[in-house]
Amino acid sequence: MRKLSFFAIGIISSAFMMGGSGVVSIAQADAPIVYIGGMAAGFTLQSGGVQVVGLCEVMTENGVRAPATNAGIRAGDHIVKVEGIPVESIANLNEIVDKSKGNEVKVEVRRGGEMICFSVNPVKDKTTNRYKIGILARDSVSGIGTVTYIDQTNKRFGALGHAVTGENKQELTVSTGFIYSCSIVGVSKGVRGKAGELRGMFLNDKTFGKAEKLCHCGIFGTISENFDTDGLKRPVIDSESVTPGKAFIYSTVNGITPQCYSIEIIKVDKSNKENKNYVIK
């Protein structure tokens, strides 16, 4: 098993349903049917490029050099192309830079919604004898999240219920990703101003779904056809029908099995535009 870094997630992002038979009585007859989630899952998300998470110096035969810093590249920049060649991974970036043999290269980055081109002069690292530009980078992120629901008709799933952000607090993007079975081994409770955290481990390297979209509402994708969805089925209700009152939440806070917990919806804000429509106790 391999231990993961983890996404910060709140228990509120787990699947929940109204108590009693309320959900069935107020749902429309043609409402979509979903499997109630609450199960923990490990995610590996590929960003479809290389994100600069830090800048560093390179030790050369002629002293310390910082090519990327001198060129104006910043932490948080997303490297899209080098010399017109699309950059898909860190290995891909390293290969292109090393082939430059120290000649100036054009590095195209995405900074926010703007595309910027920099001229960078790679230098040879005296330890590895490879040319570098002096950045710390990543091309993927791994973590633990909660699957909220799975649509019965098309096996589409929704998970997390919130954005995934990097060190600079910017929302990450994803080109593709995979879901793995995992076991929760610890929980850090949330406090005011800071979400709680789940800590866990991958159980194996076998995927059971594919992540296709990452946005401020969470991770969305498709569950594998052979995934066992034998669980609670409930019709989806319109958010306008939700009112304060007793409810249940399904979440995994230990091991691999979701448990049912009693909660109370104490506030409903249907007009909130930040994906924060409910306060639960």
C-alpha positions as a Python dict, from the first residue, in 0.01 Angstrom:
ca = {
    (1, 'M'): (0, 0, 0),
    (2, 'R'): (115, 353, -60),
    (3, 'K'): (42, 643, 167),
    (4, 'L'): (-111, 951, 9),
    (5, 'S'): (-102, 1319, 47),
    (6, 'F'): (-462, 1422, 95),
    (7, 'F'): (-718, 1676, -13),
    (8, 'A'): (-865, 1891, 261),
    (9, 'I'): (-1231, 1796, 267),
    (10, 'G'): (-1521, 1860, 501),
    (11, 'I'): (-1757, 1592, 624),
    (12, 'I'): (-2036, 1805, 478),
    (13, 'S'): (-1919, 1705, 131),
    (14, 'S'): (-2031, 1346, 189),
    (15, 'A'): (-2363, 1224, 51),
    (16, 'F'): (-2669, 1312, 256),
    (17, 'M'): (-3045, 1253, 237),
    (18, 'M'): (-3353, 1382, 410),
    (19, 'G'): (-3482, 1173, 699),
    (20, 'G'): (-3782, 945, 688),
    (21, 'S'): (-3966, 910, 359),
    (22, 'G'): (-3945, 1279, 273),
    (23, 'V'): (-3709, 1230, -19),
    (24, 'V'): (-3941, 988, -197),
    (25, 'S'): (-4256, 1190, -141),
    (26, 'I'): (-4124, 1519, -278),
    (27, 'A'): (-3918, 1381, -567),
    (28, 'Q'): (-4069, 1396, -912),
    (29, 'A'): (-4170, 1069, -1074),
    (30, 'D'): (-3914, 1114, -1352),
    (31, 'A'): (-3633, 1227, -1119),
    (32, 'P'): (-3288, 1072, -1182),
    (33, 'I'): (-3202, 777, -958),
    (34, 'V'): (-2861, 780, -791),
    (35, 'Y'): (-2670, 549, -563),
    (36, 'I'): (-2595, 719, -234),
    (37, 'G'): (-2217, 750, -198),
    (38, 'G'): (-2010, 825, 110),
    (39, 'M'): (-1736, 579, 17),
    (40, 'A'): (-1376, 701, 30),
    (41, 'A'): (-1166, 693, -284),
    (42, 'G'): (-810, 775, -379),
    (43, 'F'): (-764, 1010, -675),
    (44, 'T'): (-467, 1072, -902),
    (45, 'L'): (-526, 1372, -1127),
    (46, 'Q'): (-310, 1459, -1425),
    (47, 'S'): (-293, 1832, -1500),
    (48, 'G'): (-215, 1792, -1871),
    (49, 'G'): (107, 1989, -1838),
    (50, 'V'): (358, 2103, -1578),
    (51, 'Q'): (284, 2342, -1295),
    (52, 'V'): (567, 2541, -1137),
    (53, 'V'): (536, 2498, -759),
    (54, 'G'): (866, 2666, -673),
    (55, 'L'): (1187, 2816, -809),
    (56, 'C'): (1538, 2698, -729),
    (57, 'E'): (1901, 2755, -820),
    (58, 'V'): (2117, 2525, -1030),
    (59, 'M'): (2477, 2450, -925),
    (60, 'T'): (2699, 2476, -1233),
    (61, 'E'): (3075, 2461, -1290),
    (62, 'N'): (3065, 2842, -1292),
    (63, 'G'): (2863, 2886, -974),
    (64, 'V'): (2496, 2911, -887),
    (65, 'R'): (2249, 3010, -1159),
    (66, 'A'): (1869, 3067, -1159),
    (67, 'P'): (1750, 3070, -1523),
    (68, 'A'): (1374, 3055, -1462),
    (69, 'T'): (1384, 3319, -1190),
    (70, 'N'): (1591, 3554, -1405),
    (71, 'A'): (1354, 3505, -1698),
    (72, 'G'): (1050, 3604, -1491),
    (73, 'I'): (879, 3268, -1443),
    (74, 'R'): (684, 3244, -1115),
    (75, 'A'): (548, 2976, -886),
    (76, 'G'): (196, 2896, -999),
    (77, 'D'): (275, 2928, -1371),
    (78, 'H'): (157, 2639, -1586),
    (79, 'I'): (413, 2544, -1852),
    (80, 'V'): (226, 2463, -2173),
    (81, 'K'): (498, 2456, -2443),
    (82, 'V'): (877, 2475, -2478),
    (83, 'E'): (1011, 2568, -2822),
    (84, 'G'): (660, 2518, -2957),
    (85, 'I'): (648, 2157, -2832),
    (86, 'P'): (349, 2077, -2604),
    (87, 'V'): (462, 1979, -2253),
    (88, 'E'): (261, 1688, -2108),
    (89, 'S'): (473, 1581, -1811),
    (90, 'I'): (784, 1660, -1605),
    (91, 'A'): (978, 1389, -1790),
    (92, 'N'): (873, 1546, -2118),
    (93, 'L'): (987, 1892, -1999),
    (94, 'N'): (1324, 1762, -1876),
    (95, 'E'): (1390, 1591, -2210),
    (96, 'I'): (1317, 1905, -2413),
    (97, 'V'): (1529, 2127, -2186),
    (98, 'D'): (1825, 1887, -2184),
    (99, 'K'): (1824, 1867, -2565),
    (100, 'S'): (1872, 2246, -2580),
    (101, 'K'): (2236, 2201, -2471),
    (102, 'G'): (2223, 2545, -2313),
    (103, 'N'): (2078, 2731, -2608),
    (104, 'E'): (1797, 2976, -2536),
    (105, 'V'): (1449, 2823, -2535),
    (106, 'K'): (1106, 2983, -2558),
    (107, 'V'): (885, 2877, -2267),
    (108, 'E'): (511, 2940, -2296),
    (109, 'V'): (320, 2951, -1967),
    (110, 'R'): (-40, 3005, -1863),
    (111, 'R'): (-67, 3252, -1577),
    (112, 'G'): (-426, 3289, -1469),
    (113, 'G'): (-613, 3331, -1796),
    (114, 'E'): (-317, 3485, -1980),
    (115, 'M'): (-56, 3318, -2202),
    (116, 'I'): (299, 3454, -2161),
    (117, 'C'): (621, 3360, -2344),
    (118, 'F'): (963, 3374, -2173),
    (119, 'S'): (1316, 3334, -2309),
    (120, 'V'): (1515, 3104, -2080),
    (121, 'N'): (1880, 2994, -2098),
    (122, 'P'): (1915, 2643, -1949),
    (123, 'V'): (2239, 2569, -1759),
    (124, 'K'): (2421, 2241, -1697),
    (125, 'D'): (2389, 2095, -1349),
    (126, 'K'): (2740, 1987, -1250),
    (127, 'T'): (2605, 1694, -1045),
    (128, 'T'): (2382, 1536, -1309),
    (129, 'N'): (2542, 1684, -1624),
    (130, 'R'): (2191, 1761, -1747),
    (131, 'Y'): (2059, 2100, -1852),
    (132, 'K'): (1801, 2257, -1622),
    (133, 'I'): (1606, 2581, -1586),
    (134, 'G'): (1576, 2588, -1205),
    (135, 'I'): (1216, 2504, -1117),
    (136, 'L'): (1032, 2268, -883),
    (137, 'A'): (736, 2124, -1070),
    (138, 'R'): (452, 1875, -1065),
    (139, 'D'): (234, 1721, -1332),
    (140, 'S'): (-21, 1546, -1111),
    (141, 'V'): (-177, 1551, -765),
    (142, 'S'): (-297, 1263, -549),
    (143, 'G'): (-536, 1261, -259),
    (144, 'I'): (-828, 1115, -70),
    (145, 'G'): (-1188, 1222, -132),
    (146, 'T'): (-1547, 1109, -86),
    (147, 'V'): (-1769, 986, -370),
    (148, 'T'): (-2101, 1167, -324),
    (149, 'Y'): (-2324, 985, -572),
    (150, 'I'): (-2327, 757, -877),
    (151, 'D'): (-2596, 807, -1144),
    (152, 'Q'): (-2780, 479, -1202),
    (153, 'T'): (-2840, 537, -1574),
    (154, 'N'): (-2493, 630, -1699),
    (155, 'K'): (-2254, 547, -1411),
    (156, 'R'): (-2147, 911, -1387),
    (157, 'F'): (-2022, 1010, -1041),
    (158, 'G'): (-1968, 1327, -842),
    (159, 'A'): (-1710, 1351, -562),
    (160, 'L'): (-1551, 1594, -313),
    (161, 'G'): (-1804, 1876, -345),
    (162, 'H'): (-1536, 2147, -355),
    (163, 'A'): (-1240, 2266, -559),
    (164, 'V'): (-883, 2135, -527),
    (165, 'T'): (-632, 2416, -489),
    (166, 'G'): (-253, 2439, -508),
    (167, 'E'): (-4, 2619, -286),
    (168, 'N'): (-97, 2953, -444),
    (169, 'K'): (-468, 2889, -365),
    (170, 'Q'): (-553, 2875, -735),
    (171, 'E'): (-793, 2602, -844),
    (172, 'L'): (-619, 2314, -1018),
    (173, 'T'): (-726, 2186, -1357),
    (174, 'V'): (-725, 1825, -1473),
    (175, 'S'): (-686, 1661, -1813),
    (176, 'T'): (-755, 1310, -1687),
    (177, 'G'): (-733, 1105, -1369),
    (178, 'F'): (-818, 774, -1205),
    (179, 'I'): (-994, 649, -892),
    (180, 'Y'): (-859, 380, -661),
    (181, 'S'): (-998, 191, -364),
    (182, 'C'): (-861, 322, -38),
    (183, 'S'): (-892, 282, 336),
    (184, 'I'): (-929, 573, 579),
    (185, 'V'): (-674, 556, 860),
    (186, 'G'): (-727, 891, 1030),
    (187, 'V'): (-937, 1208, 1044),
    (188, 'S'): (-849, 1563, 1142),
    (189, 'K'): (-1163, 1746, 1250),
    (190, 'G'): (-1245, 2074, 1084),
    (191, 'V'): (-1238, 2400, 1276),
    (192, 'R'): (-1378, 2741, 1192),
    (193, 'G'): (-1205, 2866, 879),
    (194, 'K'): (-1035, 2534, 801),
    (195, 'A'): (-1188, 2221, 653),
    (196, 'G'): (-1129, 1881, 805),
    (197, 'E'): (-902, 1622, 645),
    (198, 'L'): (-923, 1252, 571),
    (199, 'R'): (-602, 1049, 571),
    (200, 'G'): (-582, 714, 397),
    (201, 'M'): (-396, 462, 187),
    (202, 'F'): (-450, 310, -156),
    (203, 'L'): (-548, -55, -118),
    (204, 'N'): (-411, -154, -458),
    (205, 'D'): (-315, -14, -798),
    (206, 'K'): (-637, -124, -969),
    (207, 'T'): (-859, 162, -1082),
    (208, 'F'): (-1239, 152, -1065),
    (209, 'G'): (-1321, 474, -1244),
    (210, 'K'): (-1195, 768, -1446),
    (211, 'A'): (-1198, 1134, -1345),
    (212, 'E'): (-1276, 1366, -1633),
    (213, 'K'): (-1358, 1707, -1485),
    (214, 'L'): (-1239, 1913, -1188),
    (215, 'C'): (-1420, 2233, -1094),
    (216, 'H'): (-1534, 2434, -792),
    (217, 'C'): (-1808, 2175, -728),
    (218, 'G'): (-1564, 1881, -712),
    (219, 'I'): (-1449, 1591, -929),
    (220, 'F'): (-1675, 1430, -1190),
    (221, 'G'): (-1625, 1125, -1408),
    (222, 'T'): (-1738, 771, -1487),
    (223, 'I'): (-1735, 460, -1270),
    (224, 'S'): (-1620, 132, -1429),
    (225, 'E'): (-1894, -98, -1554),
    (226, 'N'): (-1782, -378, -1321),
    (227, 'F'): (-1796, -157, -1008),
    (228, 'D'): (-2040, -294, -749),
    (229, 'T'): (-2314, -31, -703),
    (230, 'D'): (-2528, -253, -482),
    (231, 'G'): (-2632, 10, -230),
    (232, 'L'): (-2893, 268, -139),
    (233, 'K'): (-3084, 410, -433),
    (234, 'R'): (-3262, 742, -403),
    (235, 'P'): (-3430, 984, -648),
    (236, 'V'): (-3268, 1325, -676),
    (237, 'I'): (-3479, 1613, -546),
    (238, 'D'): (-3471, 1973, -656),
    (239, 'S'): (-3270, 2201, -427),
    (240, 'E'): (-3579, 2421, -397),
    (241, 'S'): (-3749, 2136, -208),
    (242, 'V'): (-3486, 2113, 69),
    (243, 'T'): (-3590, 2263, 402),
    (244, 'P'): (-3430, 2272, 749),
    (245, 'G'): (-3485, 1956, 949),
    (246, 'K'): (-3360, 1609, 1035),
    (247, 'A'): (-3146, 1424, 779),
    (248, 'F'): (-2883, 1153, 745),
    (249, 'I'): (-2529, 1167, 612),
    (250, 'Y'): (-2326, 879, 470),
    (251, 'S'): (-1952, 901, 506),
    (252, 'T'): (-1643, 688, 563),
    (253, 'V'): (-1428, 807, 852),
    (254, 'N'): (-1260, 473, 926),
    (255, 'G'): (-1178, 177, 704),
    (256, 'I'): (-1362, 126, 375),
    (257, 'T'): (-1734, 108, 465),
    (258, 'P'): (-1965, 414, 466),
    (259, 'Q'): (-2170, 462, 782),
    (260, 'C'): (-2496, 647, 839),
    (261, 'Y'): (-2495, 946, 1075),
    (262, 'S'): (-2782, 1162, 1200),
    (263, 'I'): (-2755, 1534, 1125),
    (264, 'E'): (-2978, 1838, 1115),
    (265, 'I'): (-2998, 2088, 831),
    (266, 'I'): (-3020, 2414, 1023),
    (267, 'K'): (-2998, 2660, 734),
    (268, 'V'): (-3076, 2655, 363),
    (269, 'D'): (-2944, 2930, 134),
    (270, 'K'): (-3077, 2857, -214),
    (271, 'S'): (-2927, 3176, -362),
    (272, 'N'): (-2566, 3112, -257),
    (273, 'K'): (-2343, 3115, -566),
    (274, 'E'): (-2038, 2954, -403),
    (275, 'N'): (-2167, 2597, -372),
    (276, 'K'): (-2248, 2653, -2),
    (277, 'N'): (-2623, 2613, 12),
    (278, 'Y'): (-2659, 2424, 339),
    (279, 'V'): (-2538, 2449, 697),
    (280, 'I'): (-2561, 2121, 887),
    (281, 'K'): (-2521, 2030, 1254),
}
